[in-house]
């Protein structure tokens, strides 16, 4: 007489299916969380510079505000006007007292407070929370290194006024923040440039697309909540 085969209960079959389903759900939630949350890059470097009104502005003065940091110079003929335009748009869109911008000149010999004040007026930067600042060039070069945003060596005449078009996002507690890309990797910085394509792969001074501008607005609003 052959022994009877043991029947597998439905509960034993369902249990592993549930486990697998829960696992996929957790992975999905985790991926969604990373895409919606913002990564903490580091503490903002300490700085103190003089703005267009002759006032000392430091990272401590900016505590309690979400703000952007860029490096530029007022007589830059190429990417700076594009960056200024995108920053002006962002400032207009946010328009809150707890949001600000710190634009750091890499040409302090020319960009005196008076020059920077005229520059702010020229580009329509009317917010009291938008600080165009300058100071010692060595200090500014070292600060750019701490931010890990490229600024050319001041001793190299062909490079001294070159700089990156990247923008740092800082939260109210003085932390550099950023979003995750499609591969769940932190982007670290945002582009202040324009592009020929909506995906942001082909930079263009006259490009009609500015995907990082929209990303910045979205992420600033997250930090302001």
PALUMFI-700775 format. One line per 3 residues: their letters; for each residue x, y, z of C-alpha. Coordinates in steps of 0.25 Angstrom, whole numbers, plus 5000, padded with zeros to 4 digits. Example, Ala and Ser with C-alpha at 12.3 -4.5 7.8 and 13.67 -1.06 7.14 Angstrom:
PALUMFI-700775
AS	5049/4982/5031 ~ 5055/4996/5029 .
end
This chain:
PALUMFI-700775
XXX	5000/5000/5000 ~ 5006/5013/4995 ~ 5007/5024/5006 .
XXX	4998/5036/5003 ~ 5005/5049/4998 ~ 5004/5060/5008 .
XXX	4995/5072/5003 ~ 5001/5086/5003 ~ 4991/5095/5010 .
XXX	4987/5108/5004 ~ 4992/5116/5016 ~ 5006/5110/5013 .
XXX	5005/5115/4999 ~ 5000/5128/5002 ~ 5010/5132/5012 .
XXX	5022/5133/5003 ~ 5014/5141/4993 ~ 5010/5151/5004 .
XXX	5025/5152/5008 ~ 5029/5155/4994 ~ 5018/5165/4991 .
XXX	5021/5172/5004 ~ 5036/5172/5000 ~ 5033/5179/4987 .
XXX	5024/5189/4994 ~ 5035/5193/5003 ~ 5045/5194/4992 .
XXX	5035/5203/4984 ~ 5032/5212/4996 ~ 5047/5213/4999 .
XXX	5050/5217/4985 ~ 5038/5227/4985 ~ 5043/5233/4998 .
XXX	5057/5235/4993 ~ 5052/5242/4980 ~ 5043/5251/4989 .
XXX	5052/5254/5000 ~ 5065/5263/5000 ~ 5079/5258/5003 .
XXX	5087/5266/5013 ~ 5101/5268/5006 ~ 5108/5275/5018 .
XXX	5108/5288/5027 ~ 5109/5300/5019 ~ 5124/5306/5020 .
XXX	5125/5318/5029 ~ 5126/5331/5022 ~ 5125/5346/5024 .
XXX	5125/5356/5012 ~ 5120/5370/5009 ~ 5107/5372/5001 .
XXX	5103/5383/4992 ~ 5098/5391/5003 ~ 5111/5391/5010 .
XXX	5106/5381/5021 ~ 5113/5369/5026 ~ 5106/5356/5022 .
XXX	5110/5343/5028 ~ 5104/5328/5028 ~ 5099/5331/5042 .
XXX	5091/5343/5037 ~ 5084/5333/5027 ~ 5080/5323/5038 .
XXX	5065/5322/5038 ~ 5064/5324/5023 ~ 5065/5315/5011 .
XXX	5075/5321/5001 ~ 5083/5319/4989 ~ 5098/5321/4987 .
XXX	5104/5324/4974 ~ 5118/5329/4969 ~ 5117/5340/4958 .
XXX	5123/5354/4954 ~ 5115/5366/4949 ~ 5122/5368/4936 .
XXX	5122/5354/4932 ~ 5117/5353/4917 ~ 5113/5339/4916 .
XXX	5107/5330/4927 ~ 5105/5340/4938 ~ 5093/5347/4931 .
XXX	5086/5334/4929 ~ 5088/5330/4943 ~ 5084/5344/4948 .
XXX	5071/5343/4940 ~ 5068/5329/4945 ~ 5071/5334/4960 .
XXX	5061/5346/4957 ~ 5051/5336/4953 ~ 5052/5327/4965 .
XXX	5052/5339/4974 ~ 5039/5344/4968 ~ 5033/5331/4968 .
XXX	5036/5328/4983 ~ 5034/5343/4988 ~ 5035/5340/5003 .
XXX	5043/5346/5014 ~ 5049/5333/5019 ~ 5055/5331/5005 .
XXX	5068/5337/5000 ~ 5080/5337/4990 ~ 5095/5339/4993 .
XXX	5102/5343/4980 ~ 5117/5343/4982 ~ 5126/5351/4972 .
XXX	5139/5345/4968 ~ 5143/5359/4963 ~ 5144/5367/4976 .
XXX	5154/5378/4971 ~ 5143/5382/4961 ~ 5130/5378/4968 .
XXX	5130/5388/4979 ~ 5117/5389/4987 ~ 5113/5401/4979 .
XXX	5115/5393/4966 ~ 5108/5381/4971 ~ 5096/5391/4976 .
XXX	5095/5396/4961 ~ 5096/5382/4956 ~ 5085/5377/4965 .
XXX	5076/5389/4961 ~ 5079/5386/4946 ~ 5075/5372/4947 .
XXX	5062/5375/4955 ~ 5067/5368/4968 ~ 5059/5377/4977 .
XXX	5057/5367/4989 ~ 5064/5370/5002 ~ 5068/5356/5003 .
XXX	5076/5355/4991 ~ 5091/5359/4995 ~ 5101/5362/4984 .
XXX	5114/5360/4992 ~ 5129/5362/4990 ~ 5142/5361/4999 .
XXX	5156/5357/4998 ~ 5159/5348/4985 ~ 5167/5338/4993 .
XXX	5156/5337/5003 ~ 5146/5335/4992 ~ 5154/5325/4985 .
XXX	5156/5317/4997 ~ 5141/5318/5000 ~ 5138/5312/4986 .
XXX	5147/5300/4989 ~ 5139/5298/5002 ~ 5126/5298/4994 .
XXX	5133/5289/4984 ~ 5128/5299/4973 ~ 5138/5302/4962 .
XXX	5145/5316/4962 ~ 5157/5318/4954 ~ 5171/5321/4960 .
XXX	5173/5336/4962 ~ 5187/5335/4958 ~ 5184/5329/4944 .
XXX	5179/5341/4936 ~ 5172/5332/4926 ~ 5165/5325/4937 .
XXX	5163/5335/4948 ~ 5149/5339/4944 ~ 5144/5325/4940 .
XXX	5134/5319/4949 ~ 5123/5308/4950 ~ 5109/5310/4947 .
XXX	5105/5301/4958 ~ 5096/5306/4970 ~ 5096/5301/4984 .
XXX	5083/5300/4992 ~ 5083/5302/5007 ~ 5072/5299/5017 .
XXX	5068/5307/5029 ~ 5078/5300/5038 ~ 5090/5303/5030 .
XXX	5091/5290/5023 ~ 5094/5288/5008 ~ 5082/5280/5002 .
XXX	5079/5273/4989 ~ 5070/5264/4982 ~ 5072/5250/4977 .
XXX	5074/5247/4962 ~ 5067/5235/4954 ~ 5077/5226/4959 .
XXX	5075/5230/4974 ~ 5088/5237/4974 ~ 5089/5251/4981 .
XXX	5091/5262/4970 ~ 5099/5271/4980 ~ 5097/5284/4972 .
XXX	5087/5290/4962 ~ 5090/5296/4949 ~ 5087/5311/4947 .
XXX	5088/5310/4932 ~ 5079/5308/4920 ~ 5078/5296/4911 .
XXX	5074/5293/4897 ~ 5066/5281/4902 ~ 5056/5278/4913 .
XXX	5065/5267/4919 ~ 5076/5277/4921 ~ 5087/5271/4913 .
XXX	5091/5282/4904 ~ 5095/5295/4910 ~ 5091/5307/4902 .
XXX	5092/5322/4905 ~ 5079/5324/4897 ~ 5073/5311/4901 .
XXX	5058/5311/4904 ~ 5059/5300/4915 ~ 5063/5301/4929 .
XXX	5059/5288/4936 ~ 5068/5291/4949 ~ 5061/5304/4951 .
XXX	5048/5297/4952 ~ 5054/5286/4961 ~ 5060/5297/4970 .
XXX	5046/5303/4972 ~ 5040/5290/4975 ~ 5051/5287/4985 .
XXX	5051/5301/4992 ~ 5036/5299/4994 ~ 5039/5286/5001 .
XXX	5049/5292/5010 ~ 5040/5304/5013 ~ 5028/5295/5018 .
end
